Amino acid sequence: MYKIFVDGQEGTTGLKIHDFLANRNDLEILKIDSVDRKNSEKRRILLNEADIVFLCLPDSISKEAISMIENNKTRVIDASTAFRTNKNWVYGLPELNREQRELIVHSNRVSVPGCHATGFIIGLYPLIKN
C-alpha cells in the first residue's frame, strides 16, 4: 500500500487532492495535524515516510520541503512554480507525447505545469512539431 502525503493539505489544491483520494482503499494517506503543519521536524518525518508527496505550497516552502527529503524513494509531484524549469525535474505534461509520459512514469521529481502554460503548450506543440 502506497503512503501519500500532501504537504499543504489545507490549501485549495491540497483539499482537492484529498477529496480525490478520500475513497481509495489501496492508499494510506498521511496527514499532519493543523497545529503542526509549520513544524519542520514533523513535516520532515512525513516527507521521508511517504512513497508519494504532493507539494501544494508556495515556491519557497516547496524548495524547503525538497531539502528535507533524505531518501531516494520518495516521489514528489510539485504544484508550485519552483521547479518548472529545473532540468533535474520532469515537466508533468503527459499529453505532449509518449516519451514525456515515460519520463513522468520513471521520475522521482515531477513539476506540475500551470493552467495557462498547459493551454498554450497543448495548442502550440502540434504546430511546432509539424
N, CA, C and O atoms as CSV, one atom per row, in Angstrom:
chain,resi,resn,atom,element,x,y,z
A,1,MET,N,N,0.847,-1.174,0.000
A,1,MET,CA,C,0.000,0.000,0.000
A,1,MET,C,C,0.895,1.241,0.000
A,1,MET,O,O,1.764,1.396,0.858
A,2,TYR,N,N,0.668,2.115,-0.972
A,2,TYR,CA,C,1.449,3.346,-1.053
A,2,TYR,C,C,1.023,4.329,0.029
A,2,TYR,O,O,-0.157,4.446,0.362
A,3,LYS,N,N,2.023,5.038,0.572
A,3,LYS,CA,C,1.771,6.091,1.541
A,3,LYS,C,C,1.860,7.423,0.814
A,3,LYS,O,O,2.851,7.708,0.142
A,4,ILE,N,N,0.820,8.237,0.953
A,4,ILE,CA,C,0.726,9.521,0.272
A,4,ILE,C,C,0.690,10.630,1.313
A,4,ILE,O,O,-0.058,10.551,2.288
A,5,PHE,N,N,1.501,11.666,1.104
A,5,PHE,CA,C,1.474,12.837,1.973
A,5,PHE,C,C,1.278,14.076,1.114
A,5,PHE,O,O,1.986,14.283,0.129
A,6,VAL,N,N,0.313,14.891,1.498
A,6,VAL,CA,C,0.072,16.163,0.826
A,6,VAL,C,C,0.577,17.259,1.749
A,6,VAL,O,O,-0.032,17.547,2.779
A,7,ASP,N,N,1.701,17.869,1.368
A,7,ASP,CA,C,2.241,18.978,2.149
A,7,ASP,C,C,1.564,20.243,1.623
A,7,ASP,O,O,1.782,20.657,0.485
A,8,GLY,N,N,0.750,20.834,2.466
A,8,GLY,CA,C,-0.108,21.937,2.048
A,8,GLY,C,C,-1.536,21.441,1.947
A,8,GLY,O,O,-2.314,21.912,1.117
A,9,GLN,N,N,-1.874,20.489,2.799
A,9,GLN,CA,C,-3.156,19.800,2.731
A,9,GLN,C,C,-4.361,20.688,3.020
A,9,GLN,O,O,-5.492,20.295,2.734
A,10,GLU,N,N,-4.145,21.860,3.575
A,10,GLU,CA,C,-5.277,22.710,3.933
A,10,GLU,C,C,-5.559,23.798,2.907
A,10,GLU,O,O,-6.519,24.553,3.059
A,11,GLY,N,N,-4.737,23.890,1.863
A,11,GLY,CA,C,-4.986,24.852,0.800
A,11,GLY,C,C,-5.923,24.271,-0.243
A,11,GLY,O,O,-6.293,23.099,-0.168
A,12,THR,N,N,-6.304,25.075,-1.204
A,12,THR,CA,C,-7.260,24.646,-2.225
A,12,THR,C,C,-6.805,23.398,-2.965
A,12,THR,O,O,-7.569,22.441,-3.089
A,13,THR,N,N,-5.572,23.394,-3.458
A,13,THR,CA,C,-5.080,22.247,-4.220
A,13,THR,C,C,-4.961,21.016,-3.319
A,13,THR,O,O,-5.345,19.916,-3.716
A,14,GLY,N,N,-4.436,21.195,-2.124
A,14,GLY,CA,C,-4.310,20.086,-1.186
A,14,GLY,C,C,-5.651,19.482,-0.824
A,14,GLY,O,O,-5.780,18.261,-0.733
A,15,LEU,N,N,-6.653,20.325,-0.615
A,15,LEU,CA,C,-8.001,19.837,-0.308
A,15,LEU,C,C,-8.581,19.051,-1.482
A,15,LEU,O,O,-9.226,18.021,-1.284
A,16,LYS,N,N,-8.353,19.533,-2.695
A,16,LYS,CA,C,-8.842,18.830,-3.896
A,16,LYS,C,C,-8.195,17.453,-4.021
A,16,LYS,O,O,-8.867,16.473,-4.346
A,17,ILE,N,N,-6.894,17.381,-3.761
A,17,ILE,CA,C,-6.203,16.089,-3.835
A,17,ILE,C,C,-6.760,15.139,-2.782
A,17,ILE,O,O,-6.999,13.967,-3.070
A,18,HIS,N,N,-6.970,15.634,-1.569
A,18,HIS,CA,C,-7.545,14.795,-0.512
A,18,HIS,C,C,-8.940,14.312,-0.897
A,18,HIS,O,O,-9.270,13.147,-0.678
A,19,ASP,N,N,-9.757,15.187,-1.466
A,19,ASP,CA,C,-11.092,14.783,-1.909
A,19,ASP,C,C,-11.007,13.690,-2.967
A,19,ASP,O,O,-11.772,12.726,-2.942
A,20,PHE,N,N,-10.076,13.850,-3.891
A,20,PHE,CA,C,-9.904,12.882,-4.974
A,20,PHE,C,C,-9.478,11.510,-4.443
A,20,PHE,O,O,-9.910,10.482,-4.963
A,21,LEU,N,N,-8.632,11.494,-3.410
A,21,LEU,CA,C,-8.094,10.246,-2.874
A,21,LEU,C,C,-8.909,9.667,-1.720
A,21,LEU,O,O,-8.641,8.549,-1.280
A,22,ALA,N,N,-9.890,10.404,-1.227
A,22,ALA,CA,C,-10.605,10.049,0.002
A,22,ALA,C,C,-11.219,8.655,-0.004
A,22,ALA,O,O,-11.207,7.978,1.024
A,23,ASN,N,N,-11.742,8.222,-1.108
A,23,ASN,CA,C,-12.441,6.932,-1.147
A,23,ASN,C,C,-11.570,5.768,-1.594
A,23,ASN,O,O,-12.074,4.670,-1.830
A,24,ARG,N,N,-10.288,5.998,-1.710
A,24,ARG,CA,C,-9.364,4.930,-2.126
A,24,ARG,C,C,-9.022,4.049,-0.931
A,24,ARG,O,O,-8.657,4.550,0.132
A,25,ASN,N,N,-9.141,2.741,-1.107
A,25,ASN,CA,C,-8.798,1.803,-0.046
A,25,ASN,C,C,-7.399,1.236,-0.216
A,25,ASN,O,O,-6.894,0.532,0.658
A,26,ASP,N,N,-6.779,1.546,-1.342
A,26,ASP,CA,C,-5.465,0.975,-1.642
A,26,ASP,C,C,-4.317,1.928,-1.325
A,26,ASP,O,O,-3.168,1.650,-1.667
A,27,LEU,N,N,-4.620,3.045,-0.677
A,27,LEU,CA,C,-3.613,4.042,-0.325
A,27,LEU,C,C,-3.715,4.384,1.158
A,27,LEU,O,O,-4.797,4.355,1.744
A,28,GLU,N,N,-2.587,4.702,1.742
A,28,GLU,CA,C,-2.583,5.224,3.105
A,28,GLU,C,C,-2.256,6.704,3.017
A,28,GLU,O,O,-1.179,7.085,2.559
A,29,ILE,N,N,-3.184,7.532,3.454
A,29,ILE,CA,C,-3.000,8.976,3.388
A,29,ILE,C,C,-2.399,9.441,4.719
A,29,ILE,O,O,-3.016,9.306,5.776
A,30,LEU,N,N,-1.197,9.983,4.646
A,30,LEU,CA,C,-0.525,10.512,5.835
A,30,LEU,C,C,-0.969,11.962,6.021
A,30,LEU,O,O,-0.949,12.752,5.078
A,31,LYS,N,N,-1.363,12.295,7.225
A,31,LYS,CA,C,-1.809,13.662,7.499
A,31,LYS,C,C,-1.011,14.244,8.653
A,31,LYS,O,O,-0.535,13.540,9.544
A,32,ILE,N,N,-0.892,15.537,8.593
A,32,ILE,CA,C,-0.245,16.267,9.675
A,32,ILE,C,C,-1.315,17.084,10.391
A,32,ILE,O,O,-2.183,17.671,9.745
A,33,ASP,N,N,-1.260,17.125,11.707
A,33,ASP,CA,C,-2.225,17.923,12.460
A,33,ASP,C,C,-2.079,19.390,12.077
A,33,ASP,O,O,-0.977,19.863,11.800
A,34,SER,N,N,-3.188,20.095,12.064
A,34,SER,CA,C,-3.193,21.516,11.690
A,34,SER,C,C,-2.189,22.330,12.490
A,34,SER,O,O,-1.522,23.209,11.943
A,35,VAL,N,N,-2.079,22.047,13.768
A,35,VAL,CA,C,-1.159,22.811,14.619
A,35,VAL,C,C,0.307,22.523,14.294
A,35,VAL,O,O,1.190,23.307,14.641
A,36,ASP,N,N,0.563,21.396,13.626
A,36,ASP,CA,C,1.937,21.005,13.311
A,36,ASP,C,C,2.342,21.277,11.866
A,36,ASP,O,O,3.466,20.960,11.476
A,37,ARG,N,N,1.461,21.850,11.075
A,37,ARG,CA,C,1.759,21.976,9.636
A,37,ARG,C,C,2.969,22.855,9.330
A,37,ARG,O,O,3.523,22.772,8.234
A,38,LYS,N,N,3.390,23.697,10.280
A,38,LYS,CA,C,4.600,24.501,10.089
A,38,LYS,C,C,5.767,23.980,10.925
A,38,LYS,O,O,6.810,24.627,11.020
A,39,ASN,N,N,5.585,22.825,11.519
A,39,ASN,CA,C,6.633,22.192,12.320
A,39,ASN,C,C,7.553,21.426,11.370
A,39,ASN,O,O,7.182,20.375,10.846
A,40,SER,N,N,8.742,21.956,11.155
A,40,SER,CA,C,9.675,21.383,10.177
A,40,SER,C,C,10.023,19.930,10.472
A,40,SER,O,O,10.137,19.128,9.546
A,41,GLU,N,N,10.192,19.583,11.718
A,41,GLU,CA,C,10.579,18.212,12.055
A,41,GLU,C,C,9.454,17.222,11.741
A,41,GLU,O,O,9.707,16.145,11.200
A,42,LYS,N,N,8.241,17.578,12.072
A,42,LYS,CA,C,7.106,16.680,11.788
A,42,LYS,C,C,6.892,16.554,10.283
A,42,LYS,O,O,6.586,15.471,9.784
A,43,ARG,N,N,7.052,17.660,9.564
A,43,ARG,CA,C,6.941,17.606,8.100
A,43,ARG,C,C,8.044,16.736,7.515
A,43,ARG,O,O,7.789,15.933,6.618
A,44,ARG,N,N,9.269,16.888,8.016
A,44,ARG,CA,C,10.405,16.105,7.518
A,44,ARG,C,C,10.137,14.611,7.676
A,44,ARG,O,O,10.419,13.828,6.768
A,45,ILE,N,N,9.599,14.221,8.811
A,45,ILE,CA,C,9.292,12.802,9.055
A,45,ILE,C,C,8.289,12.297,8.021
A,45,ILE,O,O,8.491,11.237,7.427
A,46,LEU,N,N,7.218,13.043,7.806
A,46,LEU,CA,C,6.185,12.620,6.850
A,46,LEU,C,C,6.702,12.636,5.414
A,46,LEU,O,O,6.383,11.745,4.627
A,47,LEU,N,N,7.493,13.641,5.074
A,47,LEU,CA,C,8.061,13.719,3.725
A,47,LEU,C,C,8.925,12.500,3.417
A,47,LEU,O,O,8.949,12.024,2.282
A,48,ASN,N,N,9.619,12.006,4.403
A,48,ASN,CA,C,10.506,10.856,4.210
A,48,ASN,C,C,9.804,9.517,4.381
A,48,ASN,O,O,10.284,8.496,3.887
A,49,GLU,N,N,8.688,9.513,5.068
A,49,GLU,CA,C,7.918,8.282,5.252
A,49,GLU,C,C,7.060,7.966,4.021
A,49,GLU,O,O,6.756,6.804,3.751
A,50,ALA,N,N,6.681,8.987,3.293
A,50,ALA,CA,C,5.766,8.823,2.161
A,50,ALA,C,C,6.452,8.222,0.940
A,50,ALA,O,O,7.640,8.438,0.701
A,51,ASP,N,N,5.682,7.473,0.185
A,51,ASP,CA,C,6.134,6.984,-1.117
A,51,ASP,C,C,5.929,8.067,-2.174
A,51,ASP,O,O,6.744,8.236,-3.081
A,52,ILE,N,N,4.813,8.800,-2.035
A,52,ILE,CA,C,4.489,9.891,-2.963
A,52,ILE,C,C,4.103,11.115,-2.148
A,52,ILE,O,O,3.298,11.034,-1.220
A,53,VAL,N,N,4.690,12.247,-2.509
A,53,VAL,CA,C,4.393,13.517,-1.851
A,53,VAL,C,C,3.864,14.491,-2.888
A,53,VAL,O,O,4.447,14.657,-3.959
A,54,PHE,N,N,2.760,15.129,-2.557
A,54,PHE,CA,C,2.251,16.243,-3.351
A,54,PHE,C,C,2.611,17.509,-2.600
A,54,PHE,O,O,2.240,17.670,-1.437
A,55,LEU,N,N,3.333,18.412,-3.256
A,55,LEU,CA,C,3.658,19.701,-2.648
A,55,LEU,C,C,2.676,20.727,-3.180
A,55,LEU,O,O,2.666,21.034,-4.372
A,56,CYS,N,N,1.864,21.247,-2.300
A,56,CYS,CA,C,0.855,22.254,-2.644
A,56,CYS,C,C,1.175,23.500,-1.830
A,56,CYS,O,O,0.410,23.916,-0.960
A,57,LEU,N,N,2.310,24.072,-2.133
A,57,LEU,CA,C,2.912,25.108,-1.299
A,57,LEU,C,C,3.417,26.267,-2.145
A,57,LEU,O,O,3.579,26.125,-3.357
A,58,PRO,N,N,3.667,27.414,-1.520
A,58,PRO,CA,C,4.371,28.494,-2.215
A,58,PRO,C,C,5.788,28.032,-2.596
A,58,PRO,O,O,6.326,27.108,-1.985
A,59,ASP,N,N,6.372,28.664,-3.582
A,59,ASP,CA,C,7.684,28.255,-4.103
A,59,ASP,C,C,8.749,28.070,-3.025
A,59,ASP,O,O,9.413,27.034,-2.986
A,60,SER,N,N,8.919,29.053,-2.157
A,60,SER,CA,C,9.996,28.978,-1.170
A,60,SER,C,C,9.788,27.824,-0.193
A,60,SER,O,O,10.755,27.183,0.219
A,61,ILE,N,N,8.557,27.554,0.177
A,61,ILE,CA,C,8.267,26.463,1.107
A,61,ILE,C,C,8.391,25.114,0.391
A,61,ILE,O,O,8.764,24.111,1.000
A,62,SER,N,N,8.079,25.102,-0.889
A,62,SER,CA,C,8.255,23.889,-1.688
A,62,SER,C,C,9.737,23.521,-1.762
A,62,SER,O,O,10.098,22.354,-1.614
A,63,LYS,N,N,10.583,24.510,-1.988
A,63,LYS,CA,C,12.032,24.268,-2.021
A,63,LYS,C,C,12.532,23.779,-0.666
A,63,LYS,O,O,13.388,22.897,-0.592
A,64,GLU,N,N,11.998,24.354,0.391
A,64,GLU,CA,C,12.364,23.915,1.740
A,64,GLU,C,C,11.971,22.447,1.938
A,64,GLU,O,O,12.746,21.665,2.488
A,65,ALA,N,N,10.775,22.077,1.494
A,65,ALA,CA,C,10.305,20.693,1.643
A,65,ALA,C,C,11.218,19.721,0.916
A,65,ALA,O,O,11.531,18.654,1.443
A,66,ILE,N,N,11.651,20.077,-0.288
A,66,ILE,CA,C,12.547,19.212,-1.058
A,66,ILE,C,C,13.860,19.011,-0.311
A,66,ILE,O,O,14.418,17.913,-0.316
A,67,SER,N,N,14.347,20.052,0.322
A,67,SER,CA,C,15.612,19.929,1.059
A,67,SER,C,C,15.492,19.009,2.273
A,67,SER,O,O,16.507,18.550,2.796
A,68,MET,N,N,14.276,18.735,2.726
A,68,MET,CA,C,14.057,17.859,3.878
A,68,MET,C,C,14.011,16.380,3.505
A,68,MET,O,O,14.127,15.523,4.381
A,69,ILE,N,N,13.845,16.070,2.235
A,69,ILE,CA,C,13.748,14.669,1.816
A,69,ILE,C,C,15.145,14.082,1.760
A,69,ILE,O,O,16.012,14.562,1.029
A,70,GLU,N,N,15.346,13.037,2.544
A,70,GLU,CA,C,16.679,12.460,2.733
A,70,GLU,C,C,16.830,11.076,2.114
A,70,GLU,O,O,17.779,10.363,2.437
A,71,ASN,N,N,15.928,10.687,1.243
A,71,ASN,CA,C,15.997,9.351,0.656
A,71,ASN,C,C,15.781,9.443,-0.855
A,71,ASN,O,O,15.443,10.504,-1.379
A,72,ASN,N,N,15.977,8.332,-1.539
A,72,ASN,CA,C,15.790,8.290,-2.994
A,72,ASN,C,C,14.472,7.651,-3.397
A,72,ASN,O,O,14.183,7.543,-4.589
A,73,LYS,N,N,13.675,7.230,-2.440
A,73,LYS,CA,C,12.442,6.523,-2.769
A,73,LYS,C,C,11.225,7.440,-2.882
A,73,LYS,O,O,10.288,7.123,-3.614
A,74,THR,N,N,11.221,8.544,-2.189
A,74,THR,CA,C,10.054,9.427,-2.185
A,74,THR,C,C,9.896,10.112,-3.540
A,74,THR,O,O,10.794,10.816,-4.002
A,75,ARG,N,N,8.754,9.896,-4.160
A,75,ARG,CA,C,8.435,10.558,-5.426
A,75,ARG,C,C,7.673,11.837,-5.100
A,75,ARG,O,O,6.777,11.834,-4.256
A,76,VAL,N,N,8.029,12.926,-5.768
A,76,VAL,CA,C,7.446,14.231,-5.473
A,76,VAL,C,C,6.748,14.784,-6.708
A,76,VAL,O,O,7.286,14.766,-7.815
A,77,ILE,N,N,5.532,15.277,-6.481
A,77,ILE,CA,C,4.780,15.986,-7.511
A,77,ILE,C,C,4.538,17.382,-6.954
A,77,ILE,O,O,3.806,17.551,-5.978
A,78,ASP,N,N,5.156,18.380,-7.579
A,78,ASP,CA,C,5.127,19.746,-7.056
A,78,ASP,C,C,4.193,20.622,-7.872
A,78,ASP,O,O,4.323,20.720,-9.092
A,79,ALA,N,N,3.244,21.263,-7.183
A,79,ALA,CA,C,2.268,22.123,-7.853
A,79,ALA,C,C,2.707,23.593,-7.912
A,79,ALA,O,O,2.019,24.415,-8.516
A,80,SER,N,N,3.830,23.924,-7.299
A,80,SER,CA,C,4.297,25.313,-7.335
A,80,SER,C,C,5.029,25.589,-8.656
A,80,SER,O,O,5.109,24.723,-9.528
A,81,THR,N,N,5.548,26.784,-8.782
A,81,THR,CA,C,6.345,27.115,-9.974
A,81,THR,C,C,7.841,26.924,-9.715
A,81,THR,O,O,8.657,27.199,-10.594
A,82,ALA,N,N,8.204,26.461,-8.533
A,82,ALA,CA,C,9.601,26.406,-8.102
A,82,ALA,C,C,10.505,25.559,-8.990
A,82,ALA,O,O,11.684,25.878,-9.144
A,83,PHE,N,N,9.980,24.493,-9.572
A,83,PHE,CA,C,10.843,23.560,-10.300
A,83,PHE,C,C,10.432,23.369,-11.762
A,83,PHE,O,O,10.923,22.453,-12.422
A,84,ARG,N,N,9.562,24.198,-12.262
A,84,ARG,CA,C,9.034,24.003,-13.623
A,84,ARG,C,C,10.099,24.096,-14.709
A,84,ARG,O,O,9.959,23.475,-15.762
A,85,THR,N,N,11.134,24.842,-14.474
A,85,THR,CA,C,12.200,24.957,-15.482
A,85,THR,C,C,13.505,24.325,-15.008
A,85,THR,O,O,14.554,24.538,-15.616
A,86,ASN,N,N,13.448,23.558,-13.941
A,86,ASN,CA,C,14.630,22.893,-13.408
A,86,ASN,C,C,14.929,21.652,-14.248
A,86,ASN,O,O,14.063,20.793,-14.412
A,87,LYS,N,N,16.139,21.554,-14.777
A,87,LYS,CA,C,16.500,20.445,-15.673
A,87,LYS,C,C,16.515,19.099,-14.968
A,87,LYS,O,O,16.493,18.063,-15.634
A,88,ASN,N,N,16.552,19.082,-13.644
A,88,ASN,CA,C,16.541,17.825,-12.896
A,88,ASN,C,C,15.125,17.333,-12.582
A,88,ASN,O,O,14.943,16.281,-11.968
A,89,TRP,N,N,14.142,18.098,-13.007
A,89,TRP,CA,C,12.748,17.740,-12.803
A,89,TRP,C,C,12.096,17.470,-14.155
A,89,TRP,O,O,12.514,18.017,-15.176
A,90,VAL,N,N,11.078,16.632,-14.154
A,90,VAL,CA,C,10.324,16.349,-15.372
A,90,VAL,C,C,9.092,17.249,-15.386
A,90,VAL,O,O,8.380,17.377,-14.390
A,91,TYR,N,N,8.862,17.861,-16.528
A,91,TYR,CA,C,7.677,18.700,-16.718
A,91,TYR,C,C,6.474,17.784,-16.876
A,91,TYR,O,O,6.426,16.980,-17.808
A,92,GLY,N,N,5.518,17.893,-15.990
A,92,GLY,CA,C,4.411,16.944,-15.907
A,92,GLY,C,C,3.286,17.162,-16.896
A,92,GLY,O,O,2.144,17.396,-16.501
A,93,LEU,N,N,3.596,17.087,-18.164
A,93,LEU,CA,C,2.572,17.242,-19.197
A,93,LEU,C,C,2.582,15.999,-20.092
A,93,LEU,O,O,3.182,16.014,-21.167
A,94,PRO,N,N,1.920,14.927,-19.654
A,94,PRO,CA,C,1.978,13.658,-20.382
A,94,PRO,C,C,1.324,13.712,-21.755
A,94,PRO,O,O,1.582,12.851,-22.596
A,95,GLU,N,N,0.490,14.701,-21.992
A,95,GLU,CA,C,-0.202,14.813,-23.276
A,95,GLU,C,C,0.730,15.189,-24.420
A,95,GLU,O,O,0.342,15.077,-25.583
A,96,LEU,N,N,1.943,15.630,-24.122
A,96,LEU,CA,C,2.873,16.030,-25.175
A,96,LEU,C,C,3.188,14.883,-26.120
A,96,LEU,O,O,3.049,15.007,-27.337
A,97,ASN,N,N,3.614,13.769,-25.548
A,97,ASN,CA,C,3.966,12.615,-26.375
A,97,ASN,C,C,4.258,11.415,-25.471
A,97,ASN,O,O,4.306,11.535,-24.247
A,98,ARG,N,N,4.449,10.278,-26.095
A,98,ARG,CA,C,4.709,9.033,-25.357
A,98,ARG,C,C,5.990,9.130,-24.529
A,98,ARG,O,O,6.047,8.629,-23.406
A,99,GLU,N,N,7.013,9.774,-25.085
A,99,GLU,CA,C,8.282,9.899,-24.374
A,99,GLU,C,C,8.124,10.711,-23.091
A,99,GLU,O,O,8.712,10.383,-22.060
A,100,GLN,N,N,7.329,11.768,-23.165
A,100,GLN,CA,C,7.086,12.591,-21.978
A,100,GLN,C,C,6.373,11.780,-20.902
A,100,GLN,O,O,6.706,11.876,-19.721
A,101,ARG,N,N,5.386,10.978,-21.317
A,101,ARG,CA,C,4.686,10.104,-20.374
A,101,ARG,C,C,5.665,9.161,-19.671
A,101,ARG,O,O,5.590,8.969,-18.457
A,102,GLU,N,N,6.579,8.577,-20.440
A,102,GLU,CA,C,7.572,7.656,-19.866
A,102,GLU,C,C,8.496,8.366,-18.886
A,102,GLU,O,O,8.836,7.821,-17.836
A,103,LEU,N,N,8.900,9.584,-19.232
A,103,LEU,CA,C,9.737,10.357,-18.309
A,103,LEU,C,C,9.019,10.587,-16.985
A,103,LEU,O,O,9.615,10.469,-15.914
A,104,ILE,N,N,7.744,10.913,-17.070
A,104,ILE,CA,C,6.949,11.151,-15.862
A,104,ILE,C,C,6.828,9.870,-15.043
A,104,ILE,O,O,6.997,9.892,-13.823
A,105,VAL,N,N,6.540,8.768,-15.703
A,105,VAL,CA,C,6.377,7.490,-15.016
A,105,VAL,C,C,7.628,7.104,-14.231
A,105,VAL,O,O,7.529,6.549,-13.137
A,106,HIS,N,N,8.793,7.394,-14.780
A,106,HIS,CA,C,10.041,6.941,-14.173
A,106,HIS,C,C,10.763,8.001,-13.335
A,106,HIS,O,O,11.840,7.735,-12.801
A,107,SER,N,N,10.193,9.171,-13.218
A,107,SER,CA,C,10.854,10.250,-12.482
A,107,SER,C,C,10.437,10.267,-11.016
A,107,SER,O,O,9.306,9.919,-10.675
A,108,ASN,N,N,11.359,10.674,-10.163
A,108,ASN,CA,C,11.038,10.899,-8.756
A,108,ASN,C,C,10.681,12.359,-8.479
A,108,ASN,O,O,10.280,12.707,-7.369
A,109,ARG,N,N,10.828,13.199,-9.487
A,109,ARG,CA,C,10.532,14.623,-9.333
A,109,ARG,C,C,9.756,15.116,-10.550
A,109,ARG,O,O,10.297,15.192,-11.653
A,110,VAL,N,N,8.480,15.452,-10.340
A,110,VAL,CA,C,7.628,15.924,-11.425
A,110,VAL,C,C,7.060,17.279,-11.037
A,110,VAL,O,O,6.500,17.448,-9.954
A,111,SER,N,N,7.212,18.237,-11.935
A,111,SER,CA,C,6.686,19.573,-11.739
A,111,SER,C,C,5.387,19.712,-12.537
A,111,SER,O,O,5.357,19.469,-13.743
A,112,VAL,N,N,4.333,20.102,-11.854
A,112,VAL,CA,C,3.033,20.257,-12.496
A,112,VAL,C,C,3.021,21.564,-13.289
A,112,VAL,O,O,3.326,22.621,-12.735
A,113,PRO,N,N,2.676,21.508,-14.573
A,113,PRO,CA,C,2.607,22.755,-15.338
A,113,PRO,C,C,1.389,23.575,-14.901
A,113,PRO,O,O,0.388,23.024,-14.444
A,114,GLY,N,N,1.490,24.858,-15.043
A,114,GLY,CA,C,0.365,25.718,-14.706
A,114,GLY,C,C,-0.727,25.644,-15.757
A,114,GLY,O,O,-0.509,25.138,-16.858
A,115,CYS,N,N,-1.897,26.149,-15.413
A,115,CYS,CA,C,-3.033,26.055,-16.330
A,115,CYS,C,C,-2.824,26.887,-17.594
A,115,CYS,O,O,-3.180,26.433,-18.682
A,116,HIS,N,N,-2.261,28.082,-17.485
A,116,HIS,CA,C,-2.024,28.903,-18.674
A,116,HIS,C,C,-0.980,28.263,-19.580
A,116,HIS,O,O,-1.148,28.215,-20.798
A,117,ALA,N,N,0.098,27.771,-18.974
A,117,ALA,CA,C,1.150,27.118,-19.753
A,117,ALA,C,C,0.614,25.874,-20.447
A,117,ALA,O,O,0.922,25.629,-21.613
A,118,THR,N,N,-0.178,25.097,-19.741
A,118,THR,CA,C,-0.751,23.883,-20.329
A,118,THR,C,C,-1.608,24.228,-21.539
A,118,THR,O,O,-1.467,23.610,-22.595
A,119,GLY,N,N,-2.484,25.196,-21.399
A,119,GLY,CA,C,-3.343,25.603,-22.516
A,119,GLY,C,C,-2.536,26.075,-23.707
A,119,GLY,O,O,-2.854,25.743,-24.849
A,120,PHE,N,N,-1.501,26.840,-23.449
A,120,PHE,CA,C,-0.657,27.361,-24.523
A,120,PHE,C,C,0.130,26.246,-25.203
A,120,PHE,O,O,0.151,26.151,-26.430
A,121,ILE,N,N,0.777,25.405,-24.400
A,121,ILE,CA,C,1.624,24.334,-24.943
A,121,ILE,C,C,0.793,23.313,-25.721
A,121,ILE,O,O,1.187,22.900,-26.812
A,122,ILE,N,N,-0.329,22.911,-25.181
A,122,ILE,CA,C,-1.173,21.915,-25.848
A,122,ILE,C,C,-1.621,22.423,-27.213
A,122,ILE,O,O,-1.710,21.649,-28.166
A,123,GLY,N,N,-1.900,23.698,-27.308
A,123,GLY,CA,C,-2.313,24.264,-28.588
A,123,GLY,C,C,-1.158,24.484,-29.559
A,123,GLY,O,O,-1.314,24.295,-30.765
A,124,LEU,N,N,-0.011,24.880,-29.040
A,124,LEU,CA,C,1.126,25.238,-29.891
A,124,LEU,C,C,2.018,24.053,-30.257
A,124,LEU,O,O,2.595,24.032,-31.344
A,125,TYR,N,N,2.138,23.086,-29.382
A,125,TYR,CA,C,3.058,21.958,-29.593
A,125,TYR,C,C,2.846,21.233,-30.934
A,125,TYR,O,O,3.822,20.985,-31.642
A,126,PRO,N,N,1.621,20.891,-31.299
A,126,PRO,CA,C,1.434,20.199,-32.588
A,126,PRO,C,C,1.860,21.063,-33.782
A,126,PRO,O,O,2.356,20.540,-34.780
A,127,LEU,N,N,1.670,22.352,-33.683
A,127,LEU,CA,C,2.084,23.244,-34.778
A,127,LEU,C,C,3.604,23.261,-34.928
A,127,LEU,O,O,4.124,23.196,-36.042
A,128,ILE,N,N,4.306,23.347,-33.815
A,128,ILE,CA,C,5.761,23.367,-33.849
A,128,ILE,C,C,6.304,22.001,-34.320
A,128,ILE,O,O,7.229,21.920,-35.127
A,129,LYS,N,N,5.694,20.949,-33.786
A,129,LYS,CA,C,6.137,19.602,-34.136
A,129,LYS,C,C,5.989,19.331,-35.639
A,129,LYS,O,O,6.856,18.703,-36.247
A,130,ASN,N,N,4.914,19.797,-36.219
A,130,ASN,CA,C,4.647,19.560,-37.642
A,130,ASN,C,C,5.187,20.675,-38.506
A,130,ASN,O,O,5.047,20.632,-39.729
